[in-house]
């Protein structure tokens, strides 16, 4: 290969499932590439040669102790560190060896996933990055460069900050990376930056003595890590590689990791993923590591949770929702749970990871006391790694997992939430609660944040300063829900004291949920209802309202677990032992609630006419079954809405609500008591929800989730504030003039897009423009001189169409004019067709053929259905189940596909 090759830019030219190919000789630290894969040359002035100064030291000394202070100062200025994040991800750490090259391989995998595994898009990004450096592609010396070779698809882009050529090692100047970020050349979807402290530049070879450069390389790379983390605010993930196989990582590399972990790798990262032997050739589990990294990034980029917020993708009212359960694991080693995981996942919504019960926790304590300094194991690593193993074991069986949005249109639907708990000895746990133990407990809780847990249990009784530091950090840099908790062990408290404990667990309104567990001496006067009654009383005293969880310890508290309506800890009949006395299984609790009337078997339906085609009964019925709710969902096919509202389902005491479709979305409005803001503005109702007021009177609420079915996939694809991205005015072109077009206009407004309406009946289009704002196109011609044509509107406002939303019937076989899809009018629009049958409409076939990103009506169907399910049940929806049911009923057969 050419001697001047730089390792700034490495593009993976393999398919994501291809076998790993070690980097060719002389290209140490390169990507997983085929031998003929191109590299980009880096301008010499962007490299920092060693030595860096006259005394041979890096010009910017590391100041690890100041990293936390700097990050804290930056955090106070920003609402959340990663709000509206659109910068590249950084991976830092040490690969086990240049041959295994775990960091670069993870970077390529993550990069491809962030770009939607769109090879064409990544090829364009790669070319843009190369042009930005003023460099062409460089191949093997003497190879055929005539262009006759078939072009390889790009599967990921990785940018290494360290390189090695014939002149020795070099480190990228952080200023170059900063410029690329500020020019938007580098972004979330255009490549992942790698800082590998076990790059081949650290390995001696013939004619090259790495030892001469090791100290300076560490300092230089550390300087880049510090600048990217503190000054550029990049999302950095520490890839902690510690192979279990002897000799897989050199003694020198292991010692280097230990030396810089506390000074560089931890301070200049917010999240952490652990790797053992998965990165070795032919080892199982590598896909789980790739998935875990993607999950971490997805969690990091969620909107931060808001105390008291409802109905969002990361709100406690759903995650800790009605009739949800978490299973308390008590195994000293997570692998011991493997035989039981499949059955456990059928009944629970989260897994509680009891850190204080792990064998690794004892090692962690011993290491803190200096008692196991010589141990070969790293208990900190073990605590993190075992949580990853728990997630990996749950993945194939996570039917009840909620949706976790991932970059672009991606969605992770197999991440069962984890409740991360370190329970102290005086709070019904085992962790020592002396001063040293509490300090170590907070260190472990910080580790929980770094692992991207969904729920972090924080005991409310301990050191105020340590608690404040942890919660401030969680608010500013993480998206974990905080569950404030307190256990009273061995003594009975009054109702007033129990209420005070709930208020204490709110943690100055920084906890998203509060859990109080009490003890009772007997049950002569319904003492087993004490926690429940206190929760009801406490809920009236403070705003905003948050989920309250109330239990009684021991066998006497079994009834309290039935009475507690949300996020109840449970055991499972498959387990050899309970985690705590008095625990019941989720099946026992649900049976008790049904028997007591706490969960009546409610009746739901889809209201419409000529709806035999509807997939909603299968979708909603499958969701109810997945979470073990005893509800039914049927079709109500009536010509007039009065036939339904005067019938037995609507008037049943156990009527829970209904979906509403054509032609009844407007005609149902007079029959509901309250309209939500969305339903009012859109002027149609697709969901009826039944609630009870304080007097127990039934209240019927009309809601519209159609707009969410349009908004959610587009928001994931375009990001927040889509209308403010790039130059010029960004438009949504809305085709059609019916009720769904109204929802589309509402969604486009929420996305920040201006609206252009086109319909064969101009009056309907003008009505939409009048009610929702926007303009009407008289035609879709490109001619800027044709009055009110689409071309004229775009030309006059220097605008472009970012999204096309078609609400036209599939039978119309509508297609867009070619000028909109040939690239001459700017970037290609996202094309959204609300029809879910057929799966491939004429418009979607045209759009995919021209390279547009598309959203199908099937996705809108399950997205709006998820919204309905959560409104009806007050808990997270089993997203994967609902999606699979829709696709099973909508995907074309082989003949249709052809």
N, C-alpha and C positions, 0 to 999 in steps of 0.2 A: 504494500500500500504506500501511497505517497507519504514521504517523511513529514510533510508539513501539516498533516491532518490534525485537526483539533477535536477534542471530545466535548465541545460545548453542546453540539446538536447530534443526537442519535435517533434515527427513525427506525422503528421496528418494521421490517418488511415481511414478517410472518403472520399467518393467521393467528388469532388469539389462542387457538388450541394446539398450535404447533409445538413440537418438542424444543427444549432449550438447546441452543447452539452456543458453546463457549466463544468468547470474542477471539478473533484471529490474533496470531502472534504479532506483536508490535502495536496492537490496538487495545492495550490493556485498559480495562474499565469500560469498554464499549458496550453497546446495547446487544440484545439478543438478535443478531443479524445473520442473514445469509451472506456468504463471502462477498458477493458482488454488490451488496447494499451500499448506497452512497453515504458519505459524510459531508458535512458542510465545513468549509475552511473558515477559520476565525481570524479577523484582522489582527496583526501583531500588536497594535496599540491597545487592544482590549485584554491582552494577557499581562499578568504580573509575574515576571521572572524572578527566580531565586538567585542570589539573595535579594531581599527587597530594599534594604538600606545598607549604608556603609558598614554597619556592624552585623549585618546578616540577619536581622530580626524583622519580623513583620511590622509595618508602620503603625498598625492599630492594635495595641495590646488588648487582650481579653479582659473583661471586667465582669466576671460571672455574678459577683455579688450585687452588681448594680442592675442586672437584667430584670429582676422582679420589680425593683423600684421604678425603672423606666417603663416597664409594661403597665404597672399600676397607674403611673401618671398619665400615660396615654389612654388608659381605660377610663379614667375619670372624665376625659374630654369627650369620649365617644359613648353613645348609648349602648352599643354592643360592638365588640371588636370585629365581628364578622358579618355585621348587618349589610345586606346588599353586596355581598362579596363577589368580585369578578376579577380576582388576581390569581396568578398561578399557585399551585400547591408546592410545598417544599418537603422533600423526604431527606432526613439526615440520620446518620448512624454508621454502622460498619457492616458491610457484607461479610459473610463467613470467609470468602476468598474471592479474588477477581474472577475465578472460573464459575463459581455459583452465582455471584453478582446479583444477590437478592434485591438490593435497592433499585438498581436500574430496571430489572424485570418488573418489579412492582410499579415503578414509575410508568413504564410502557403500558402495562395493563390498566392502571388508573387513568392515564391519559386517554386511551382508547375509549374507556367507559364514559369519561366526562364528555367526550366528543360524540357520544352515541354510537361508537364503533362504526362511524361513517368514514370509510376509506377516502372517498373523494374530498370530503371536507378537510380531513387531516392532510391530504396531499396539498391542498391549497394553502393550509396553514404552514406546512413545511416550506413551501416555496416562498411564502411571505416572510418567514423568519430568515430564510437564506438571503433574500433580497435586502432585508433590513441590515444585514451585516456586510453587504457589498460582496458576497461570495457566491461562487457557483458550486455546483456539485463536483466532487472529486472522487474518482474511482481508483481501481488498482492500476499501478504503473504498467503500461503496455497492454492494458486490456482493450477490448474493442469498444470504442466510444461512439460508434457510428449511429447508435440508436436502434440497431436491429434487434437487440435483446428485448424480450417482453418486459413491460414495466410491472414492477411489483407493487402490491397494494400496501399502503402504510397502515399499520395497526396500532401505532402509538408513537408519541414524541417525548423524548427525555432530554433534558439539558443538564449536562454534568458541569459542575463548577471547577473541576480539577482535570487536567490533561497531562499527557506525557508524549514528547516527541524526541527527535534526535538531539535537540539542544537541552533536554532535561524536562523536569516538571514545571507546570505553570498553573496558576489559579486565575479564574476570571475576575475581573474587576467588578465589584458590586455595582459600580456606577453604570456599567453597561446594562446589567439586568434591570436596574432602576429605570433607565431610559426606555428599554423595551416595554416595561410595564406601563410607564406613563404615556407612551405612544399607542397603547392598546395592542401592540404587536404580541405581547405576552399577556395571556388572560387565563381564566379558569379552564377554558376548553382548548387551549393552544399549546399545551405541553406542561410537564412536571419537572421541577428543578431538583437535582440530586446532589447532595453533599455527602460523599462516601469516604469516610476516614479509613477505609481499607481498600481504597482504589489501588490499581496496579502501580501507581507512583510510589506507594509505600513498600513495594516488593523489589528487592535487588535482583538484577539480571546481569548478564555478561556486559561489561563495560558501564554498568550503572550501579552505584552504591546508594541505595535508598536511605541508609542510615544518616548520610550527610545532610539530608533534607527533611527528615522526619519531624523534628521540632518545629521548623519553620512552616512546613506544610500544615501541621496541626493548628498553629497560630493563625496562618493565613485563611484556612478554611473556617476556623472558628470566627474570624473577623467577618467573613461573608455571612455566616449563619447569624451572627449578632445584628448586622446591618439589615438583613432581609427580615428578621423577626421584629426588631425594635423600630427601625426607621420606616420600613416599607409595610409593616403590619401583615406579613404573609402568614397564611395558615401553614404551620409547620408540624410535621408528624415525625416523631422519633421511631425509626424502625429498629427495634431492639432484637438483634440476632444473637442467640446463644445456643449453638448446636449441642445436642446431647451426645452425639457421636464423637468419640475421642479422636483428635487430630483433624477434625473438619474445619476448625479455625485455629490458626497458629497461636502459640503462647504469646508472641509479641502483640498480635492483634487483640487478644483478650485483655492483656495488660493495658493496652492503649485505650480500649473501651472503658475499663475501670477508672483510668486516669482522667478521662475527659467527660465521663457521664455527668458528674455533679457540676462541672464547670461549663459545659457546652450543650450536651445533648438534651438534658432535662430543662435547663433554664431557657433555652432558645427553641422550645417546642411547647405546644399545648396539648397534643394528643400522642398516644403511643400504641404501637402494634408490635406484638412479639412473634418471633419466628424461631423454631427449633431446627429440626432437620428437614422441614418441608421444602426448603430451597435446594436441597441436594437432588441430583439427577435420579429420576424414577421413584421419587418419594411421594407417598400419598399426602393429601392435605394442602397442597399448594393453592388449589382453587378456594379453599376455606380462608387462607391468608389474604388472597386477593379480595374476596368478598368482605372480610373484616375491615380492610382498609377502605373499601368503598362505603361500608356502613358508617365508619368513623367520620368520613368526609360528609356524608349525607346528614348525620347528626349535627356536625359542626355548623352546617349551613342552614339548618332549620331556623325559622324565626324564633327568637328567644321566648320562652314561656312567660306569660303575663299572669300575675296572681289574680285569681278570680275570673279570668277570661274563659269563655265557653265556645265550644264548637270549632276550635282551630285544630290543626294537625298536631299540635304539641300542647294541648291543654289538659290540665289535671281532671277536669270534670268528665272527660272521656276515658283517659288512661286509667284513672282511679274511678271509673264510672259504675253505674248501677249493675249489680250482679256480675262484677268482675272478681277474679280470684288470683292470688299469687301463691305459688307453692314454695314452702320453706324447706330448703335442702339442708341436711345435717351431716352430709358425708365429709370425712376428713380429706378425701381426694375426689375431685369431680368425676373422674373416670368411673368411680364406683357406682355412679347413677346411671351409667349407660344402659343397663338392662331394662330400666324402668322408664326411660325418657319418652318413648313413643306413646305409651299409655298415659303418662302424666300430661303430655301436651294436648291430649284430647279434651281435658277438663279445665285447664287453667289459661289465664291470659298473660301471666308474667311468671318468671322464676326468681325467687329470692336467693341471692348469692351471699350466704352467711360467712363472711370473711373470718370472723372470730372462731368459727368451728373448723377451719382448715388446718391441716398439718403445717402448711406453709406459714400460717399465722404464728405458730409457736416458734418456728425458725426465725421469723421476722422479729419477734420479741427478743429472742436469744441474741440475734445479731445486734439489735439495738443496745443490748447490755454488754456487748463485746464478748459474748460467750461462744460464738461460732465463727470467728474471724477466718479460720482456715478452711471452712466448709467450701466444697466445690459448687454448691448450689446457691443461687441468688433468690432468696425468698420474695423479694419485691417483684422480680420477673415472674416467679411462680404464681403469685397472686393474680397478676395480669393474665398470664397465659392460661390458667385454669378457667378464668371467666370466658376467654375466647373459645376454649374447648366446650364449655357448656353451651355457648351459642351455636357452635358448629354441630353439636349433637342434636340440638333442638330444630335446626333448620329444616330437615326433611319432613318434620311433623308439625310445623308451626301453622296449623290451619287457622288459629284464632289471631294471628299476628295482624296488627294494624298496618296501614300504609306508611312507608317512609320515603318521601320524595327524594329522588336522586337527580343529578344534573340533567338538563335537557328534558326529554319526555320519559326518562326512566323512573322506575318505581321499585323499591325493595319491599317485597311483601312476605318475606320469610324470616324477619328479625323479631323473634319473640322478646318482648321487653324484659329487662333485668332490673330487679330491685337490689341495690348494693347496700349491705348492712354490716356494720361492725357493732355488735351489741355488747355493752359493758356488763360486768359482773353484777352490779347493783340494779341493772335494768333487765334482768332475766337472761343475761348472756354470759360469756366467759372471758371477755377481754378485761384485763386489769384496769381499774379506774383510779389508781394513784396518779400523782402528777406526771410521772414519766409515761405511764400507760396512756393517759389522755392525750398527751402530745403525740405519741405514736399513732393513736387512733385518728387524730386529725390528719396526720401524714397519709394514712391509708384512705381516708375519705377523699383527700386530694387526688390520690391515685384512682379512685372511682371516677372522678371528673375526667381525668386524662384518658380513661378507658371508654368514655362516651356512654355512660350508663343512662338509662331512661329515667330511673328514679333513684335518688340518693337519700337514704334514711339518715337523718341527722338528729341525734339526741339533743334535747333542748336544755338539759340541766347543767352543761359543763361550761368551761372557761369562756367568758363573754368575748374576750379579745380574739381568741382562736376561732370562735364561732363566727364573729363578725368578719374576720379575714377570709374564712372559707366561703361565706355567703356572698361577700362582695365579689370575690373571684368568680363564683358561679354566675352571678348576675351579669358580669361584664364580659366573660369569655366563653361561657358554656351554655348548653341548652337543656341540661338535665333538670327534671322536676325535683324539687326539694320536698321531702316528706318529714316534717317536724314530728318528733315522737317523744313519748315519756311513758315509762312503765313504773307502776307502784307495786312493789313486791313485798308481801308479808304483812301488810297493814291495810286497814280499810279507811277510806277517806269519805268526807261528806259530799253531798251534791255540789255545794258551793266550791269546795276545793277541787272537785273534778272539773267544774266549769273553768276555774282559774288555770288548770293544767292545759285545757284546750287552748285557751288564750295564750298561754306561754308557748305552746307548740306552733303558734302562728309566726313566732320569731320576728316580731316587729313587722308583720305583713310581708315577710320575704319567703315564707314557706308556701308552697302551692297546695299542700294538703296537711292535715294534722291528725295524728294517731295517738290515742290515749288508751293504755291498757291498765286496768285496775285489779285489785284483789278484794275478795269478800270473805267474811268469816262464816257466813251461813246464808240461807236463802228464805228466811221466814217472811220477809216483806218485799219480795221481788227485787232483792238486791242485785240479781243478775241482769237487771235492766238499767242499772245505775249509769254505766258508760253511755248507753243509748240515750237516756234521758238528759244526761249532761251535754251530749252533743247537740240535741235539739235546743236546749237552753242557751248554749254558747253561740249557736248559729244566729240567734236573734240579737246578739250584742255587738257584733263587729261586721264591718263591710270592708272589702267585698267578700262575698260568700265563697268559701273554699270547701272541698270535700273533707268531712270529718269521719274518722274511723274509730269506733269505740268497742272494746272487747273486755272480757273478764278472764283473768288467768285461771288455769286449772280445769279439772273436770266439772267444777261448778259453773264454769263459764261457757259450756257448750251452747246453751241457748242464746248467749250473746252473739255468737257467730252466725246464727240464723237471723237474729234481729238486725245485726249490722248490715246495711243495704249495699255497701260498696267496698271494693278492694279488700276482701277478707282473706287473711292467711289460712291456708288449708294444708292438709296432708293428702295422701293418695292411697287407695286400697292396695296398690301394687307394691308400695314401699315396705321394707321390713320393720320400720319403726317410725313413730311420729316425731316431729321436731320439738313439740311441746305438748304437755298434758292438756287434754280437753280439745285438741284440734279435731276437726271433722273433715271429711272429704268434701269436695265441691258437689259431688252427686248427693251426698247426705244433706247438705245445706239447701240445695235447690229443691230436693224432695220436701224438706221441711217448710220451705217458703211457699211452695205450691199448696201443700196441705193446709197451711195456716192462712192462705189467701193473700199472702204478700205478693205473689206473682200469679195473677189470674191468667188463664189461657186466653189471650186476646185475639180478636178477629181483625184482619187487615185484608185489603182488596185493592185491585186496580180498577178504577172507574173509567169507562170509555165505551166506544161503540165500534163493532167490527174489530175486536182486539184478540182474535184467536191466535194471531201471530206473536203476541206479546211474550217476551222472555221474563218479564218482571216476576211472575209467580215462581218460576224456577230459581231466579236469583235471590229473591227475598226469602223464599222458603228454605233454600240452601243455607242462607246466612243464619236464620233462626235455629236451624238444626245444628249448625257448627258450634254455636255458643250455648246450646242446650236450653233454649227458651221454648216454652210450650205453645207458641203462637201459630196461627194458620194464616195463609195468604191465598186469596182466590181471585177469580175474575168476576167483575160486575159489568156485564156487557148489556147496556141499556141504551135505547134511542134517546130518551129524555132523562135528564138528571133527576127529576122528581121521582121517577120510578125507584131510584136508589135511596134517596133521602127519606122516602116514606116506607122503605122496606125494612126487613128484619136485621140486616147487618148494621146499617147506620144507627138504628135505634136500640141495638143490643147494649146492655150495661158494660159488656166487655169489648165494645168496639174501640180499637186502638188508633185507627186512622186509615188513610187510603192514599194511594197514588192516583193522580188524575191525568188523563191523556185526552187526545182529540176524540170527540168535539166538545168536551165539557170543561175546559180549563177556565173559561169565562163564566159559564152558566152556573158553576158551583159557588161562585163568590157570594151571592145573596144568602147562602145557606151556612156560612161560617160566621163566627162571632167576632173574630179579630183577624186582621190582615197584617202580616209583617211588612216592614218597609220595602223589602225587595218585591213582594207580591203586589203592593200598592203601585210602585213605580213601573213595574213590568206590565201590570194590568191583567195578570193571569195567575192561576194557582195550579201547581202540579202535585202538591202535597197537603194533606189535611192531618193535623196533629191533635190528639185529644189530651187535654189537661184537666185537672180539678182545681177549683179555686179554694180559698180558705174555708168556705162553707161546704165544700164537697160537691159543688155544682159543676157539671160538665161544661167545659169551655172548648169550642172548636176553633182551631187556629189555621188560617190559610197561609201557606208558605210557597215559595218558588225555589226549587233547587236546580231547575233547568240551567239557569245562568251559571251555577257552580260547575255543572257538567261541561260547560263550554270554557269557563274561566280557568279551572284547575289545570287541564292539560296545556292550555296556551301559556299560562303563567309559568309552568315548569319549563316550557320550551323557550319562551321569550324573556323570562325574568321579570322582576319588578320594574315598574316605570318604563314599559316597553316603548312608550311614545316619546321618551326623552333620549333614546339611544341613537347615536349617530347624528348625521346632519339632515336637515329638512324635516318636514312634517310626516309623521307615520300614520297611515290610515288602515282601518279595517274596512274591507269591501264586503257589505252584507247583501246577500242575494235572497230575495223573497220578501214577503210582507205580512206573514201571519204571526201567531203567538210566539213561535220559536225565534223568529227574527227579532221580536221585542226583547227576548232574553239575550240574544246575541248582542244587540245594541247596548244593553245594560252591562254585559260582561266586557265589551270592548271599552266602554267608558271606564270601568274599574281597572282595566289594563293601561289606561292612559293613552289610548289610541283615538284619533279623530275618526269619524264615521262617514262613509259614503254608501248610499243605498241605491240598489238597482232592482227594479221589479217590473214585470210586464204590465202591471196595473200601477201607473205612476201615482195615483191618489194614495194608495197604501204606503208607498215609499215616502211621499210627502208627509203623511201622518207620522211616520216614524221619525223623520227629521225634525218635525215640530215638537214631538214629545221628548226625544232623547238627544237632540242636537245633531248637527251634521248637515250634509248636502246630498242632493239627489242627482244621480247621473242619468242623463237621458239616453245614453248609449255607452257601450264599452269600447268605442273606437279610440284609437291612439292619437288621432289628429288633434293637435292643440288648438286648431282654429275652428273646430267643430263645437258649436255652443253647447255647454253643459255636458260634453262628453267626458268620459273618465280621463282621457288624455289631457283635455283642457283643464280639468280640475287639478290634476297632478302638476301640470306645467305652471299654472298660475300660482300655486302654493309651494313650488319646489319640493313636492312631496313624493312619496312612494307607498305602494301597498305592501304592508307587512304581513297582513293576514287576509285571506278570503274565507268567509263563512257562508256556506250555502245551506239554506233551509228549504231549497226547492225539492219537490218530489223526485225520487230516483228515476221514476218513469219518464221524466222530462229529458233525461240523458243530456243534461246541460254540460257544455265544456267552455273553458275560457278561451278568449282570442289568443292566438299564438304570440302576439307581441308582449303579452304579460309574462310569458314563460321562456322567452328566448334569451334572457339575460341583458338585453339592451336597455331595459328600463331600470336597471339596478339589480340588487340581490333578489333572488327568487322569493315569492311569498310562501308562508305556511298556508296550506289549503286544508280546510276543515269542512267535512260534509256530515251533516247531522243524521243522515240515514244510516241505520245499522243493518238493514236488509235491502238490497244485497250488500255483502261485505265490501265488494269492489264496485263502486258506481263508475259511470263513464268519466265523471270529473276526477275521481281519485286515481283511476288508471292513467288518465292524461297527466295528472300532476306527478305521480311517481315516475312515469316515463321521462319526464323533463327534469327530474332530480329535485323536486320540491319535498320538503318535510310535510307530512300529512297527519291529520287526526281524523279517525273514523268515528262514525256515530256509535259504534259499539263501546268505545271508550267513554263517550258522553253518557251512555246508558248506565254503565256501572258507576261512574263518578257521581251522577245525580242520585243513583240508587243507594250508594254509600251514605250520602248526605241524608236521605230519607231514613235509612236504618238508624243512624245515630240520633236523629231527632226523635224518633219513636222510642228508642230503647235507653237513651242516655248513657251509652257506652260505645267503645270503639267497634267499628265494623270489621269482620273478617275479610279484609280487602281481597286477598288472593282467591278465596272461595268464590266471591261474587264475580270477580274478573273471569275466572275459569268457567263458571257456569254460562256467562254471556258468550264467551268465545266458543264454547262447545256448541252453542245454539246458533251462532252467527257465522262461523268460519265456513267458507264454501267447500263443497265436496270436490273430489278430484276432477270430476267432469266440469263443474262450475268454474273451478280454478283455471282449467284449460281454456 
